[in-house]
Amino acid sequence: MAMSVGPGSGEEQTVMAAINTTPLVDVMLVLLIIFLITIPVINKNVPVVLPKAVNIPTQTKPENIVVSVNKDGKIFWKDQETKNRQQLLDLVKSVAVIKPQPEIHIRADKEAHYEAIGRVIFTIQRGGVQKVGFITEPDHGIGVSAAAAAAQ
């Protein structure tokens, strides 16, 4: 095993232009091993069984009540326009005492203001009905023609 201590006989000392990456690689490998060992210790979650999501179509029962909100914010109770929220509250209170309590399904126009829908939900909640749901259109995926139509 030979070792070079300095320039030989009459040779000029030159600067070493190459970077020695061996210590850098060693340090990085040690850090990688440390992270691989400590990550499973850090990620402790409470063991729970998550529910499975199933999308079932709404079963329309005769006792279900549909409340519609159009894009202008007008409220319809079973296809009849209500005069104001107080009338809606009276109608909700009248069906809230029925046993079993009917469900109220809200059909809102996609361009209706959130405020109008929120007021309808609040009125239904004040009326005492426990089950409220939204009726939506099924998502069939966005194709090229649907995306082009949405962009216009």
JOVENMO-V910870 format. One record per residue. RES is the residue in three letters. PHI is phi as a letter, one per 20 degrees, with the letter a starting at -180 (NA if undefined). Layout:
BEGIN
RES,PHI  RES,PHI
END
This chain:
BEGIN
MET,NA  ALA,d  MET,c  SER,e  VAL,e  GLY,a  PRO,f  GLY,f  SER,f  GLY,m  GLU,e  GLU,e  GLN,f  THR,d  VAL,e  MET,f  ALA,e  ALA,e  ILE,e  ASN,e  THR,e  THR,f  PRO,f  LEU,f  VAL,f  ASP,f  VAL,f  MET,f  LEU,f  VAL,f  LEU,f  LEU,f  ILE,f  ILE,f  PHE,f  LEU,f  ILE,f  THR,e  ILE,f  PRO,f  VAL,f  ILE,f  ASN,e  LYS,d  ASN,d  VAL,f  PRO,f  VAL,c  VAL,e  LEU,e  PRO,f  LYS,e  ALA,e  VAL,c  ASN,e  ILE,d  PRO,f  THR,f  GLN,e  THR,e  LYS,d  PRO,f  GLU,e  ASN,f  ILE,d  VAL,d  VAL,d  SER,d  VAL,c  ASN,e  LYS,f  ASP,e  GLY,n  LYS,f  ILE,d  PHE,c  TRP,d  LYS,l  ASP,m  GLN,d  GLU,f  THR,e  LYS,f  ASN,b  ARG,f  GLN,f  GLN,f  LEU,f  LEU,f  ASP,f  LEU,f  VAL,f  LYS,f  SER,f  VAL,e  ALA,f  VAL,e  ILE,f  LYS,d  PRO,f  GLN,f  PRO,f  GLU,e  ILE,d  HIS,d  ILE,d  ARG,d  ALA,d  ASP,f  LYS,f  GLU,d  ALA,f  HIS,f  TYR,f  GLU,f  ALA,f  ILE,f  GLY,f  ARG,f  VAL,f  ILE,f  PHE,f  THR,f  ILE,f  GLN,f  ARG,f  GLY,f  GLY,o  VAL,e  GLN,e  LYS,d  VAL,c  GLY,c  PHE,d  ILE,d  THR,c  GLU,e  PRO,f  ASP,e  HIS,e  GLY,n  ILE,e  GLY,e  VAL,f  SER,f  ALA,f  ALA,f  ALA,f  ALA,f  ALA,f  ALA,f  GLN,e
END
